[in-house]
């Protein structure tokens, strides 16, 4: 069991390192979901999904409608305005989801995981991920990250909101490491979970 967990840890570590590079690679702005082109999850898209309490980014039961709403919001053809073209694209998503729901669901979680692998501490329940906790803070976590990155790199924070979350969080870590003396980074949540499993096995 220990050897299996060590192998799992090595694989997860490699996956995270690979995804960190993929976030900056050619073609990183496109995710293929069985023929539907998605953008990486951005700060603005995450906020939009939080506002409608989509269970993929909030706590709650994930329904088919919420999965399709997540896909539509991240689609390269997304528009917040109602139009025949938009309705046609939504129907295309619905048809594809009905036909390949389990395969599409796996890809949706892959798309979501890619965005949040850099989160140092997250609240997770099943396959849903929340980039916040139950404490009401003066400024939302995502806005803090956007503000830090925009200030450090001389960017308009409104534009940074449309950057992929994976990139925002990597920049946030880099700037904190370079500007805060003795700043300690926590490991990604997935790595911490596997290490916890290893410790549990060792203490049996």
N, C-alpha and C positions, 0 to 999 in steps of 0.2 A: 504493500500500500504506500509506504514512504517513497519508494522508487517511482511509483506511478505519479504521485503528487509532485515530486521533483521534476519529472518530465513535463508535467502539466505547467509547472512554474516556468520552466525554460521556454516552453512553447508560447505562453502568455507574454513573457518578457520580450521575446522575439517579435511577436505580433504588434506589441505596443511600439517598439522601436521602428518597425516597418511602417506602421501607420503614421508615425511622426514625420517620416520622410515623405510618405505618400501625400500628406497634407500640403506639400510644397512642390509636388511633381507636375510635369506637363499633363494636362487632362484632369487635374485634381478637382476642377470645378464641375465635374460631371460624374454621376453615379447611375449606372444602368439598372433599372428595375424592370426586367423582362420587356424591354422595348420602350419603357417610359423613362425619359431623362430627368433625373433629380439633381438639384443643386445640393451641395453640402448644407447641413442644417446651420443656419446663421443665427446671430443674436436676435435679429428682428423676427425671424420665423418662429424661434423658440418663444419669444414674448407673445406673439399672436396666438400660438397654440396654448400657452398658459392662460391667456385671457378667456379662451373658450373652454377652459378646463379639460383639454384633451388628455385622456388618461395615459397616453404614451409619454407625456412629459410631466404629468401630475400623478398623484396617488389615485387609484380607482380601478374599476373593472374595465378592461379594454374591449370595446365593441367593434363590430365590422365598420360601422359608420365612422368611428374615430380613426381607424386605420386608414380608411379612404380619405378622410379629411387631412390626415398627416401627409399622405402621398400627394394630394392636390396642393397643399400649402408649400411643399418642397419641389413641386414639379417646375421644370424650366418654363412651362407654358402657363404657370399660375398668374391669375389676375384677380385683384380684389373687387374689380368691377364685374357686374353681371352682364353677360352677353351670350349670344348663341354659340359663339366659338368656345367660351368657357364651359358652357353646359355640355357641349359635344365632348370636350376633353374629360370632364367629370364622368360622363357616361362610359367613355373608353376605359377609365380607371376602374369603374364599377364592374364592367364586363370582364376585364382581365382578372380582377380580384375574385369574382365568382368562379372563374375557371381554374385559377391557380392559387387559391387562398393560402394554403399552408406554405407554399414556396415563396409567395410574396411576403407573408408575415415574417419569415426568416430573414429576408432581405431588408425589410423595414427595420428590424432590430439591429441588423448589421450597420445600416445607415445611421441609426441613433447611437449605437455603441461607439462608432467612429468619432462622433462629435464629442462625446463625453469621456473618452478614455483619459484625458488629462485632468479630470476633476480629482482633487486630492481627497475630498470627503463628500460622499453623496448619500442621500437617503434612498434606499432601493426597496422595492416590494415586487417580487416576481420579476417580470420583464419591464416594469415601468421604472423610469428614472426621474428623480426630481432634483434639480440643481438649486435646492434651498432647503431650509428646515422650518420648523414650526415657530421659530422666534421671529417676531416682527422687527425688522431692522430699519434704520433710517433710509438706507438705499439698498435696492435689490442687488444680489450678488452679481448678476450679469452686467448691470449698469456700472458697478464698481470696476469690473474687469475691463469694460469698454473705456471707462474714464481713465484708468491707469495707462492702458495701451495708447489711447489717443494723446494723452499728455506727454508721455515718454517719447513718442515718435512724431509728434507735431502733426497729428491727423485730426480731421473733423470727426468728433464722436458719432455724429449721425451716419457718416460713411462707414465707420468701424462696425456699427451695428449690422451692416450687411456683409461683414466678413464671416467666413466659416468659424464656428465656435472653436473647433480644434486649433485653428491658427491663433485666435484671440487668447486662448488659455496657454498656449505655448509661449506667446509673447509675454503674457503676464508673468509666467514663471521666470523667463529669461531676465526681465527687467527687475524683478524682485531680487534675484540672485546677484545682479550686478549693482544694485543700489542700496540693499539693506545688509549691513554687516551681520555675519553669522546667521543669515536666513536659512532655515532648515525646511526642505521640501518633504512633504509626506509622500509616500509611494502611492501609485494609482490604486484605487479601491480593489480592482480585480486581483492585483498582486498581493495586497494585504490579506485578502480572503484566503488565497491559496496558502500563504505562509501560516495563517492561523490554523488551517486544516493540518498542516505539517506538525505544528506545535502540539495540537490536540493528539495526533497519532503518537508523537514521541513521549507524551506524558501518560499514555495508557499503561 
